[in-house]
Amino acid sequence: MSAFGPFISFEGGEGAGKSTQLRLLASRLESLGYEVVATREPGGTPGAEAIRRLLLEGEAGRWSPLAELYLVLAARSDHVERVIRPARTRGALVLCDRFHDSTRVYQGLAGGLGLQLVDRLQAPVLAMAKPELTILLDLDPAVGLARRAHDGGAGRFEARDLDFHQRVRRGFLELARREPARIRVFDATLPPQVLAERIAREVLSRFGLKP
């Protein structure tokens, strides 16, 4: 592994199991002796967490997609500067629950802003901070929303209609089609431990990490 630590993001729709799989991978890598920084978006710093609350709380129509985009980018700028870049510079592995692909999908493809605008506005923030590997957990949105409701995790985005979440799924799969080398698709219906093992194999192989 190079001195500049790998950056891995976890993406997918609501209830796909991103947080669970990130924790399992972090535990596996830490048990092998690697320094791991596990973080999330929006969030990861006090300022970004404050913006997260603005984004995720309230009515579904509280913000327009463009307003969401600017809020997300403000949070991401702080997160990258204070957490992600310093961690990677010292050689740590960074695992992030959502990153720029969520913005491309939720605000760009599903939200209607388009990839061109979103990618252009994100470009300065992504310098030295674009994931080298993205784990995309694919799941039927109806199943994912049911999982979230069962866990009591409903928020602004979960409150959007099923058609929106179908567009989100299609958006993620479209990004994976465009960038198959970076975005690896995994079946989120698999048992968590089986899925975790497949993800771990992908990560260890991709970055030449010693098991």
Phi, psi and omega in degrees: 000137180289167180294334179272112190294146178297152179235118183238128177251153176245126183230166179149173180284183181296136175076013183283346178098022182300312183297319179298312182292326176297316180297319180295319178293318179301315179298318180297313182292321178295324178294337178271000175097009180269145173281128181236133171249111179261126184217185183208163174225149347295143181139200178100341174222162179304316180294317180292327177293326176295320177292324177304316180297320177298320183286321190264344182259158177097189182287155182303324182266019183301321182235147171283162177304322180293318177297319176301318181300313181294322177296315179299317182293326176296315178296317182295320180302314179294318181297313180297314184294320188265336186238303191291309181298313179299321180295314181294323182297325179272005174095006180286153171276128179256125175245123184236127176279099188075145173205222192292334180294327176298321178294318179299325182274304187295315180267326184278295185278307180284327182277346174095001180283336181089152182291325185301312180294312182298314181295323180295316181286333180280339191309313181297326182288333186274357178300124183063018184217023176270132181302141175274337177218135176238125177266110180259116179266111186263131184206144173304124182303325179298321178292315180297318179294324177295320177300314182296319179297320179296324181277357181072030185256024183293138178214198183302315185285323176298332182285349177292157185289167184298327180299320177300315183290331173294321177295324177299312180300313180298324179296314179298317180293328176293318177297320179296324178295323182283328184232064185294334180289326180268317187262113181255127185266132178235145180283110184282359175275352179294153174305140186308318182289324176295314179298317180299321179294320179294320178295316180299318178299318179298315183293313182298318180291316184300319186254006178064036180277145181281125180284000000 
